[in-house]
Amino acid sequence: MPNEYWILILTLSIAAFFIRFLGLLAGDRIRSSQFSWILDELPGLIIVSLVAASLMGQPAETWCAASIALLAAMLTNHVIVTMGIGVIAFASFSLFSF
C-alpha cells in the first residue's frame, strides 16, 4: 500500500481519537454547567428530529397516522402501545384510502 494511504489512515485515526476525547471533555463541562438539563432532554430531541425529518414529503395518510401516534404517546406514555396504535392507524389509512 502506498505511503499516502498510511498517512491518511493515521491522520483519520488521530482525528477520530481527538473528536471522541473532546466530546468527553465537552460532556463533562456541560454536566457541571447550568446547561446540564440539555443532556437530559437530548434523547427525546433526537427522536423528534428523526421523526420530523422522515415525515417530510409524506402523504396525508402518514401525517394523520403520526398525529394519532402522538396522541397515543401523550395519553399512554407507553412506547409499545404508541407503536401499535401508530401502525394500526397507518395500515387503516393505507388500506381504506381512495
PyMOL commands that place a pseudoatom at each C-alpha (Angstrom):
pseudoatom trace, name=CA, resn=MET, resi=1, chain=A, elem=C, hetatm=0, pos=[0.000, 0.000, 0.000]
pseudoatom trace, name=CA, resn=PRO, resi=2, chain=A, elem=C, hetatm=0, pos=[1.399, 3.446, -0.861]
pseudoatom trace, name=CA, resn=ASN, resi=3, chain=A, elem=C, hetatm=0, pos=[2.620, 5.738, 1.894]
pseudoatom trace, name=CA, resn=GLU, resi=4, chain=A, elem=C, hetatm=0, pos=[-0.142, 8.250, 1.145]
pseudoatom trace, name=CA, resn=TYR, resi=5, chain=A, elem=C, hetatm=0, pos=[-2.745, 5.723, 2.280]
pseudoatom trace, name=CA, resn=TRP, resi=6, chain=A, elem=C, hetatm=0, pos=[-0.913, 5.055, 5.535]
pseudoatom trace, name=CA, resn=ILE, resi=7, chain=A, elem=C, hetatm=0, pos=[-0.636, 8.773, 6.201]
pseudoatom trace, name=CA, resn=LEU, resi=8, chain=A, elem=C, hetatm=0, pos=[-4.351, 9.187, 5.526]
pseudoatom trace, name=CA, resn=ILE, resi=9, chain=A, elem=C, hetatm=0, pos=[-5.241, 6.265, 7.820]
pseudoatom trace, name=CA, resn=LEU, resi=10, chain=A, elem=C, hetatm=0, pos=[-3.016, 7.620, 10.583]
pseudoatom trace, name=CA, resn=THR, resi=11, chain=A, elem=C, hetatm=0, pos=[-4.435, 11.141, 10.223]
pseudoatom trace, name=CA, resn=LEU, resi=12, chain=A, elem=C, hetatm=0, pos=[-8.034, 9.931, 10.302]
pseudoatom trace, name=CA, resn=SER, resi=13, chain=A, elem=C, hetatm=0, pos=[-7.406, 7.701, 13.318]
pseudoatom trace, name=CA, resn=ILE, resi=14, chain=A, elem=C, hetatm=0, pos=[-5.830, 10.595, 15.235]
pseudoatom trace, name=CA, resn=ALA, resi=15, chain=A, elem=C, hetatm=0, pos=[-8.729, 12.847, 14.248]
pseudoatom trace, name=CA, resn=ALA, resi=16, chain=A, elem=C, hetatm=0, pos=[-11.261, 10.229, 15.385]
pseudoatom trace, name=CA, resn=PHE, resi=17, chain=A, elem=C, hetatm=0, pos=[-9.484, 9.880, 18.724]
pseudoatom trace, name=CA, resn=PHE, resi=18, chain=A, elem=C, hetatm=0, pos=[-9.442, 13.633, 19.331]
pseudoatom trace, name=CA, resn=ILE, resi=19, chain=A, elem=C, hetatm=0, pos=[-13.088, 14.012, 18.339]
pseudoatom trace, name=CA, resn=ARG, resi=20, chain=A, elem=C, hetatm=0, pos=[-14.031, 11.405, 20.949]
pseudoatom trace, name=CA, resn=PHE, resi=21, chain=A, elem=C, hetatm=0, pos=[-11.702, 12.895, 23.542]
pseudoatom trace, name=CA, resn=LEU, resi=22, chain=A, elem=C, hetatm=0, pos=[-13.044, 16.406, 23.003]
pseudoatom trace, name=CA, resn=GLY, resi=23, chain=A, elem=C, hetatm=0, pos=[-16.592, 15.028, 23.215]
pseudoatom trace, name=CA, resn=LEU, resi=24, chain=A, elem=C, hetatm=0, pos=[-15.795, 13.564, 26.636]
pseudoatom trace, name=CA, resn=LEU, resi=25, chain=A, elem=C, hetatm=0, pos=[-14.325, 16.856, 27.804]
pseudoatom trace, name=CA, resn=ALA, resi=26, chain=A, elem=C, hetatm=0, pos=[-17.286, 18.832, 26.479]
pseudoatom trace, name=CA, resn=GLY, resi=27, chain=A, elem=C, hetatm=0, pos=[-19.734, 16.407, 28.097]
pseudoatom trace, name=CA, resn=ASP, resi=28, chain=A, elem=C, hetatm=0, pos=[-18.047, 16.806, 31.470]
pseudoatom trace, name=CA, resn=ARG, resi=29, chain=A, elem=C, hetatm=0, pos=[-18.096, 20.585, 31.132]
pseudoatom trace, name=CA, resn=ILE, resi=30, chain=A, elem=C, hetatm=0, pos=[-21.776, 20.598, 30.172]
pseudoatom trace, name=CA, resn=ARG, resi=31, chain=A, elem=C, hetatm=0, pos=[-22.700, 18.266, 33.062]
pseudoatom trace, name=CA, resn=SER, resi=32, chain=A, elem=C, hetatm=0, pos=[-21.167, 20.671, 35.557]
pseudoatom trace, name=CA, resn=SER, resi=33, chain=A, elem=C, hetatm=0, pos=[-22.682, 23.804, 33.991]
pseudoatom trace, name=CA, resn=GLN, resi=34, chain=A, elem=C, hetatm=0, pos=[-26.112, 25.392, 34.111]
pseudoatom trace, name=CA, resn=PHE, resi=35, chain=A, elem=C, hetatm=0, pos=[-26.919, 23.737, 30.761]
pseudoatom trace, name=CA, resn=SER, resi=36, chain=A, elem=C, hetatm=0, pos=[-26.882, 20.180, 32.137]
pseudoatom trace, name=CA, resn=TRP, resi=37, chain=A, elem=C, hetatm=0, pos=[-30.634, 19.914, 31.548]
pseudoatom trace, name=CA, resn=ILE, resi=38, chain=A, elem=C, hetatm=0, pos=[-29.881, 19.703, 27.813]
pseudoatom trace, name=CA, resn=LEU, resi=39, chain=A, elem=C, hetatm=0, pos=[-28.304, 16.280, 28.283]
pseudoatom trace, name=CA, resn=ASP, resi=40, chain=A, elem=C, hetatm=0, pos=[-31.484, 15.023, 29.962]
pseudoatom trace, name=CA, resn=GLU, resi=41, chain=A, elem=C, hetatm=0, pos=[-33.641, 16.167, 27.044]
pseudoatom trace, name=CA, resn=LEU, resi=42, chain=A, elem=C, hetatm=0, pos=[-31.253, 15.153, 24.256]
pseudoatom trace, name=CA, resn=PRO, resi=43, chain=A, elem=C, hetatm=0, pos=[-32.553, 11.600, 23.533]
pseudoatom trace, name=CA, resn=GLY, resi=44, chain=A, elem=C, hetatm=0, pos=[-36.126, 12.846, 23.072]
pseudoatom trace, name=CA, resn=LEU, resi=45, chain=A, elem=C, hetatm=0, pos=[-34.967, 15.712, 20.887]
pseudoatom trace, name=CA, resn=ILE, resi=46, chain=A, elem=C, hetatm=0, pos=[-33.041, 13.330, 18.655]
pseudoatom trace, name=CA, resn=ILE, resi=47, chain=A, elem=C, hetatm=0, pos=[-36.094, 11.077, 18.229]
pseudoatom trace, name=CA, resn=VAL, resi=48, chain=A, elem=C, hetatm=0, pos=[-38.345, 14.035, 17.438]
pseudoatom trace, name=CA, resn=SER, resi=49, chain=A, elem=C, hetatm=0, pos=[-35.895, 15.345, 14.839]
pseudoatom trace, name=CA, resn=LEU, resi=50, chain=A, elem=C, hetatm=0, pos=[-35.629, 11.922, 13.171]
pseudoatom trace, name=CA, resn=VAL, resi=51, chain=A, elem=C, hetatm=0, pos=[-39.410, 11.509, 13.033]
pseudoatom trace, name=CA, resn=ALA, resi=52, chain=A, elem=C, hetatm=0, pos=[-39.933, 15.052, 11.750]
pseudoatom trace, name=CA, resn=ALA, resi=53, chain=A, elem=C, hetatm=0, pos=[-37.326, 14.558, 9.031]
pseudoatom trace, name=CA, resn=SER, resi=54, chain=A, elem=C, hetatm=0, pos=[-38.903, 11.270, 7.952]
pseudoatom trace, name=CA, resn=LEU, resi=55, chain=A, elem=C, hetatm=0, pos=[-42.365, 12.866, 7.709]
pseudoatom trace, name=CA, resn=MET, resi=56, chain=A, elem=C, hetatm=0, pos=[-41.247, 15.491, 5.218]
pseudoatom trace, name=CA, resn=GLY, resi=57, chain=A, elem=C, hetatm=0, pos=[-42.798, 14.864, 1.832]
pseudoatom trace, name=CA, resn=GLN, resi=58, chain=A, elem=C, hetatm=0, pos=[-45.085, 12.093, 3.050]
pseudoatom trace, name=CA, resn=PRO, resi=59, chain=A, elem=C, hetatm=0, pos=[-48.767, 11.870, 2.071]
pseudoatom trace, name=CA, resn=ALA, resi=60, chain=A, elem=C, hetatm=0, pos=[-51.626, 12.974, 4.320]
pseudoatom trace, name=CA, resn=GLU, resi=61, chain=A, elem=C, hetatm=0, pos=[-52.280, 9.390, 5.496]
pseudoatom trace, name=CA, resn=THR, resi=62, chain=A, elem=C, hetatm=0, pos=[-48.830, 9.253, 7.064]
pseudoatom trace, name=CA, resn=TRP, resi=63, chain=A, elem=C, hetatm=0, pos=[-49.302, 12.609, 8.790]
pseudoatom trace, name=CA, resn=CYS, resi=64, chain=A, elem=C, hetatm=0, pos=[-52.684, 11.507, 10.169]
pseudoatom trace, name=CA, resn=ALA, resi=65, chain=A, elem=C, hetatm=0, pos=[-51.218, 8.247, 11.473]
pseudoatom trace, name=CA, resn=ALA, resi=66, chain=A, elem=C, hetatm=0, pos=[-48.320, 10.164, 13.049]
pseudoatom trace, name=CA, resn=SER, resi=67, chain=A, elem=C, hetatm=0, pos=[-50.780, 12.534, 14.715]
pseudoatom trace, name=CA, resn=ILE, resi=68, chain=A, elem=C, hetatm=0, pos=[-52.736, 9.604, 16.134]
pseudoatom trace, name=CA, resn=ALA, resi=69, chain=A, elem=C, hetatm=0, pos=[-49.484, 8.032, 17.363]
pseudoatom trace, name=CA, resn=LEU, resi=70, chain=A, elem=C, hetatm=0, pos=[-48.524, 11.335, 19.002]
pseudoatom trace, name=CA, resn=LEU, resi=71, chain=A, elem=C, hetatm=0, pos=[-51.886, 11.483, 20.756]
pseudoatom trace, name=CA, resn=ALA, resi=72, chain=A, elem=C, hetatm=0, pos=[-51.445, 7.878, 21.904]
pseudoatom trace, name=CA, resn=ALA, resi=73, chain=A, elem=C, hetatm=0, pos=[-47.974, 8.714, 23.249]
pseudoatom trace, name=CA, resn=MET, resi=74, chain=A, elem=C, hetatm=0, pos=[-49.304, 11.680, 25.175]
pseudoatom trace, name=CA, resn=LEU, resi=75, chain=A, elem=C, hetatm=0, pos=[-52.200, 9.691, 26.662]
pseudoatom trace, name=CA, resn=THR, resi=76, chain=A, elem=C, hetatm=0, pos=[-50.479, 6.391, 27.453]
pseudoatom trace, name=CA, resn=ASN, resi=77, chain=A, elem=C, hetatm=0, pos=[-46.774, 7.271, 27.847]
pseudoatom trace, name=CA, resn=HIS, resi=78, chain=A, elem=C, hetatm=0, pos=[-46.076, 3.714, 26.666]
pseudoatom trace, name=CA, resn=VAL, resi=79, chain=A, elem=C, hetatm=0, pos=[-43.770, 3.061, 23.719]
pseudoatom trace, name=CA, resn=ILE, resi=80, chain=A, elem=C, hetatm=0, pos=[-45.187, -0.310, 22.648]
pseudoatom trace, name=CA, resn=VAL, resi=81, chain=A, elem=C, hetatm=0, pos=[-48.805, 0.889, 22.781]
pseudoatom trace, name=CA, resn=THR, resi=82, chain=A, elem=C, hetatm=0, pos=[-47.860, 4.014, 20.819]
pseudoatom trace, name=CA, resn=MET, resi=83, chain=A, elem=C, hetatm=0, pos=[-46.115, 1.994, 18.120]
pseudoatom trace, name=CA, resn=GLY, resi=84, chain=A, elem=C, hetatm=0, pos=[-49.024, -0.429, 17.891]
pseudoatom trace, name=CA, resn=ILE, resi=85, chain=A, elem=C, hetatm=0, pos=[-51.607, 2.333, 17.578]
pseudoatom trace, name=CA, resn=GLY, resi=86, chain=A, elem=C, hetatm=0, pos=[-49.459, 4.157, 15.013]
pseudoatom trace, name=CA, resn=VAL, resi=87, chain=A, elem=C, hetatm=0, pos=[-49.039, 1.025, 12.884]
pseudoatom trace, name=CA, resn=ILE, resi=88, chain=A, elem=C, hetatm=0, pos=[-52.752, 0.224, 13.072]
pseudoatom trace, name=CA, resn=ALA, resi=89, chain=A, elem=C, hetatm=0, pos=[-53.644, 3.815, 12.142]
pseudoatom trace, name=CA, resn=PHE, resi=90, chain=A, elem=C, hetatm=0, pos=[-51.225, 3.811, 9.217]
pseudoatom trace, name=CA, resn=ALA, resi=91, chain=A, elem=C, hetatm=0, pos=[-52.468, 0.436, 7.972]
pseudoatom trace, name=CA, resn=SER, resi=92, chain=A, elem=C, hetatm=0, pos=[-56.071, 1.583, 8.277]
pseudoatom trace, name=CA, resn=PHE, resi=93, chain=A, elem=C, hetatm=0, pos=[-55.433, 4.801, 6.375]
pseudoatom trace, name=CA, resn=SER, resi=94, chain=A, elem=C, hetatm=0, pos=[-53.420, 2.965, 3.728]
pseudoatom trace, name=CA, resn=LEU, resi=95, chain=A, elem=C, hetatm=0, pos=[-55.965, 0.194, 3.194]
pseudoatom trace, name=CA, resn=PHE, resi=96, chain=A, elem=C, hetatm=0, pos=[-59.063, 2.383, 3.159]
pseudoatom trace, name=CA, resn=SER, resi=97, chain=A, elem=C, hetatm=0, pos=[-57.743, 5.382, 1.236]
pseudoatom trace, name=CA, resn=PHE, resi=98, chain=A, elem=C, hetatm=0, pos=[-59.440, 6.031, -2.083]
for i in range(1, 98): cmd.bond("trace and resi %d" % i, "trace and resi %d" % (i + 1))
show_as sticks, trace
zoom trace
